[in-house]
């Protein structure tokens, strides 16, 4: 499997230190977020000033990974696509487009995001759900049009605590947006409260850009490190091998102190998964 780790797992390292750490420890791909001591431009659910992030500077950052054999599978954006303030939402989309330009300049095939949320009001609310969902559709239609211009894919990460909380709703959203440019960043921890492992692949297998590797207890709000929740990882990875072989599987919710132990959990679960796949043949 193509095993990686999100670059923002190492915010106290420089870009080069992060890339070297990955290369030395068997990781072959990453979701790049500009969240390092020498390049701190990432803001979860918001935006940062990118005026000093030139194309040339971004190229140096990307090359720090590629020169060490690390594929940059995606550029992480993760801004708020449903901000009810039209001017703030427009600014978020402009920030997103600039990161699309950077991705295209560097040959990164995918830009990733969540739906976004209003702090203190995250999740589904009957009074605002349809407004938020329709706003998400509108924002994504704008983004996929831009993605066509830059020859990119937009990977949306659905989540139980956002306005797209299940695999079925995600598939319906993609249908409504109506573009093959819209793909899924499938994080099973974000869907396990609403979907079985099989249901995730049933609805989304053909739409996945890449995977996040983390875990969740069914009734937890926040995720956990892989292996600390309720996901059946041998089963999930057997489905990965049957339906999504070769796509990046990128660890999240890890840090320098535990990432190698979590990596080993993945490898152990993957060995069990391969036995399951072999038994089905």
C-alpha positions as CSV (number, residue, x, y, z in Angstrom):
1,X,0.0,0.0,0.0
2,X,1.1,3.6,-0.6
3,X,1.6,4.7,3.1
4,X,2.1,8.3,4.0
5,X,1.6,10.8,6.8
6,X,0.1,14.4,6.7
7,X,2.9,16.9,6.8
8,X,1.2,19.0,9.4
9,X,1.9,16.2,11.9
10,X,5.3,17.9,12.4
11,X,4.6,21.6,13.0
12,X,7.8,22.0,15.1
13,X,10.0,20.8,12.2
14,X,11.2,22.6,9.1
15,X,10.0,21.4,5.7
16,X,13.3,19.6,5.1
17,X,13.3,18.0,8.5
18,X,9.8,16.7,8.0
19,X,10.6,15.3,4.6
20,X,13.8,13.6,5.9
21,X,11.9,12.1,8.8
22,X,9.3,10.6,6.4
23,X,11.9,9.2,4.0
24,X,13.9,7.6,6.8
25,X,10.9,5.9,8.3
26,X,9.3,4.3,5.2
27,X,6.6,6.9,4.3
28,X,6.3,7.4,0.6
29,X,3.6,10.1,0.2
30,X,2.1,13.1,2.0
31,X,-0.8,15.5,2.1
32,X,1.2,18.7,2.1
33,X,0.0,21.5,4.3
34,X,2.1,24.6,4.7
35,X,2.4,24.2,8.5
36,X,6.1,24.1,9.3
37,X,8.5,26.4,11.1
38,X,9.9,27.8,7.8
39,X,6.5,27.9,6.0
40,X,3.5,28.5,8.3
41,X,0.6,29.4,6.0
42,X,-2.0,26.8,7.0
43,X,-5.2,27.8,9.0
44,X,-7.8,25.1,9.8
45,X,-11.3,26.3,8.7
46,X,-9.9,29.7,7.8
47,X,-7.1,31.3,5.7
48,X,-3.7,32.9,6.0
49,X,-1.9,35.6,4.1
50,X,-0.2,33.9,1.1
51,X,1.4,37.0,-0.3
52,X,4.9,35.8,0.5
53,X,4.3,32.3,-0.8
54,X,5.6,32.7,-4.3
55,X,5.5,30.0,-6.9
56,X,9.3,29.7,-6.6
57,X,9.1,29.3,-2.8
58,X,6.4,26.7,-3.1
59,X,8.5,24.8,-5.6
60,X,11.4,24.6,-3.1
61,X,9.1,23.2,-0.4
62,X,7.6,20.6,-2.8
63,X,11.0,19.6,-4.0
64,X,12.2,19.0,-0.4
65,X,9.8,16.1,-0.4
66,X,10.1,14.9,-3.9
67,X,13.9,14.9,-3.8
68,X,13.7,12.4,-1.0
69,X,11.2,10.1,-2.8
70,X,8.1,11.4,-1.1
71,X,5.1,11.8,-3.4
72,X,3.1,15.0,-2.7
73,X,-0.3,13.5,-3.3
74,X,-2.4,16.5,-2.3
75,X,-2.2,20.0,-1.1
76,X,-4.3,20.6,2.0
77,X,-6.5,23.6,2.1
78,X,-9.3,22.8,4.6
79,X,-11.0,26.2,4.6
80,X,-14.7,27.1,5.4
81,X,-16.9,26.7,2.3
82,X,-20.1,27.5,4.1
83,X,-19.3,30.7,6.0
84,X,-22.6,32.6,6.1
85,X,-20.8,35.9,5.6
86,X,-20.6,36.3,1.8
87,X,-17.4,38.5,2.0
88,X,-15.6,36.0,4.2
89,X,-16.7,33.1,2.1
90,X,-15.4,34.9,-1.0
91,X,-12.1,35.5,0.7
92,X,-11.9,31.9,1.6
93,X,-12.5,30.9,-2.0
94,X,-9.9,33.3,-3.2
95,X,-7.4,31.7,-0.8
96,X,-8.4,28.3,-2.1
97,X,-7.9,29.4,-5.7
98,X,-4.4,30.6,-4.9
99,X,-3.5,27.2,-3.4
100,X,-5.0,25.7,-6.6
101,X,-2.5,27.8,-8.6
102,X,0.3,26.6,-6.4
103,X,-0.8,23.0,-6.7
104,X,-1.0,23.3,-10.5
105,X,2.4,25.0,-10.7
106,X,4.0,22.2,-8.9
107,X,2.1,19.3,-10.6
108,X,0.2,18.3,-7.4
109,X,-2.9,16.6,-8.7
110,X,-5.3,17.3,-5.9
111,X,-6.4,20.0,-3.4
112,X,-8.2,18.9,-0.2
113,X,-10.8,20.4,2.1
114,X,-13.6,19.8,4.5
115,X,-17.0,21.4,4.3
116,X,-16.2,24.0,6.9
117,X,-18.2,25.1,9.9
118,X,-19.1,28.0,12.1
119,X,-17.2,27.8,15.4
120,X,-19.5,26.9,18.3
121,X,-22.2,25.7,15.9
122,X,-20.5,22.7,14.2
123,X,-22.7,19.9,13.0
124,X,-26.3,19.5,11.6
125,X,-28.8,22.0,12.9
126,X,-32.4,21.8,11.6
127,X,-32.6,25.6,11.3
128,X,-29.5,26.0,9.1
129,X,-28.8,22.7,7.5
130,X,-30.4,23.3,4.1
131,X,-28.9,26.8,3.9
132,X,-25.5,25.4,4.7
133,X,-25.8,22.4,2.4
134,X,-26.9,24.6,-0.5
135,X,-24.1,27.0,0.2
136,X,-21.7,24.0,0.1
137,X,-23.0,22.9,-3.3
138,X,-22.6,26.5,-4.6
139,X,-19.0,26.8,-3.3
140,X,-18.1,23.4,-4.7
141,X,-19.5,24.2,-8.1
142,X,-17.3,27.3,-8.2
143,X,-14.3,25.3,-7.1
144,X,-14.7,22.5,-9.6
145,X,-15.0,25.0,-12.4
146,X,-11.6,26.5,-11.2
147,X,-10.3,22.9,-10.9
148,X,-11.0,22.4,-14.6
149,X,-9.0,25.5,-15.5
150,X,-6.1,24.3,-13.4
151,X,-6.5,20.6,-14.3
152,X,-6.9,19.5,-10.7
153,X,-9.2,17.4,-8.5
154,X,-10.9,18.8,-5.4
155,X,-11.1,16.2,-2.6
156,X,-13.8,16.7,-0.1
157,X,-13.5,15.1,3.4
158,X,-17.0,14.3,4.7
159,X,-17.5,13.9,8.5
160,X,-20.1,12.9,11.0
161,X,-19.8,16.3,12.7
162,X,-20.3,18.3,9.5
163,X,-23.1,19.0,7.0
164,X,-22.2,15.9,4.9
165,X,-22.1,13.2,7.6
166,X,-22.4,9.9,5.7
167,X,-21.2,8.1,2.7
168,X,-24.6,8.2,1.1
169,X,-25.0,11.9,1.5
170,X,-21.5,12.4,0.1
171,X,-22.4,10.4,-3.0
172,X,-25.6,12.5,-3.4
173,X,-23.6,15.7,-3.0
174,X,-21.2,14.7,-5.7
175,X,-24.1,13.9,-8.0
176,X,-25.7,17.4,-7.3
177,X,-22.4,19.2,-8.0
178,X,-22.1,17.2,-11.2
179,X,-18.4,17.1,-11.9
180,X,-15.8,14.4,-12.0
181,X,-13.4,16.9,-10.6
182,X,-15.0,16.5,-7.2
183,X,-13.6,13.5,-5.4
184,X,-13.6,12.1,-1.9
185,X,-10.9,12.2,0.8
186,X,-12.2,9.1,2.6
187,X,-11.4,9.1,6.3
188,X,-13.2,6.1,7.8
189,X,-13.0,7.6,11.3
190,X,-15.3,10.4,10.0
191,X,-18.0,8.1,8.7
192,X,-17.8,5.1,11.1
193,X,-20.7,6.4,13.4
194,X,-23.0,6.4,10.4
195,X,-21.6,3.7,8.0
196,X,-20.1,0.3,8.2
197,X,-16.7,-0.2,6.5
198,X,-18.5,-2.0,3.6
199,X,-21.0,0.8,3.2
200,X,-18.2,3.4,2.8
201,X,-16.8,1.5,-0.2
202,X,-20.3,0.7,-1.6
203,X,-21.1,4.4,-2.0
204,X,-17.7,5.9,-2.5
205,X,-15.2,3.5,-3.9
206,X,-15.2,4.9,-7.4
207,X,-15.0,8.5,-6.1
208,X,-12.0,8.3,-3.8
209,X,-8.9,10.4,-4.4
210,X,-7.0,9.2,-1.3
211,X,-7.5,8.1,2.3
212,X,-6.8,9.5,5.8
213,X,-5.8,6.9,8.4
214,X,-7.2,7.7,11.8
215,X,-9.8,6.2,14.1
216,X,-12.8,7.0,16.2
217,X,-15.1,5.5,18.8
218,X,-18.6,5.5,17.4
219,X,-19.9,8.0,20.0
220,X,-16.8,10.2,20.2
221,X,-16.8,13.7,18.8
222,X,-13.1,13.7,18.1
223,X,-10.9,11.3,16.2
224,X,-8.2,9.1,17.7
225,X,-5.0,7.6,16.5
226,X,-5.4,4.5,14.2
227,X,-6.1,1.4,16.3
228,X,-7.6,3.3,19.3
229,X,-11.2,3.4,18.0
230,X,-13.9,1.1,16.6
231,X,-12.8,0.6,13.0
232,X,-12.1,-2.9,11.9
233,X,-8.8,-2.2,10.2
234,X,-8.1,-5.6,8.7
235,X,-11.6,-5.5,7.1
236,X,-11.2,-1.9,6.0
237,X,-7.8,-2.5,4.4
238,X,-9.0,-5.6,2.7
239,X,-11.7,-3.4,1.1
240,X,-8.9,-1.0,0.2
241,X,-7.0,-3.7,-1.6
242,X,-10.1,-4.9,-3.4
243,X,-11.5,-1.5,-4.5
244,X,-8.8,1.2,-4.2
245,X,-5.4,-0.5,-4.5
246,X,-2.5,1.9,-4.9
247,X,-4.3,5.1,-3.7
248,X,-2.5,7.0,-1.0
249,X,-3.3,6.0,2.6
250,X,-2.1,9.0,4.7
251,X,-1.9,8.8,8.5
252,X,-3.5,11.7,10.5
253,X,-3.7,12.4,14.3
254,X,-0.1,11.4,14.9
255,X,3.1,13.1,15.8
256,X,6.8,12.5,16.0
257,X,6.4,10.6,19.3
258,X,3.8,8.0,18.1
259,X,3.8,7.9,14.3
260,X,6.2,5.0,14.0
261,X,4.1,2.9,16.4
262,X,1.0,3.8,14.5
263,X,2.8,2.9,11.2
264,X,3.5,-0.5,12.6
265,X,-0.2,-0.9,13.6
266,X,-1.1,-0.3,10.0
267,X,1.4,-2.8,8.7
268,X,0.1,-5.4,11.1
269,X,-3.5,-4.7,10.1
270,X,-2.5,-4.8,6.4
271,X,-0.9,-8.2,6.8
272,X,-4.2,-9.5,8.2
273,X,-6.1,-7.7,5.4
274,X,-4.1,-9.4,2.7
275,X,-5.0,-12.8,4.3
276,X,-8.6,-11.9,4.1
277,X,-8.3,-10.9,0.5
278,X,-6.5,-14.1,-0.3
279,X,-9.2,-16.2,1.4
280,X,-11.8,-14.6,-0.8
281,X,-10.1,-15.6,-4.1
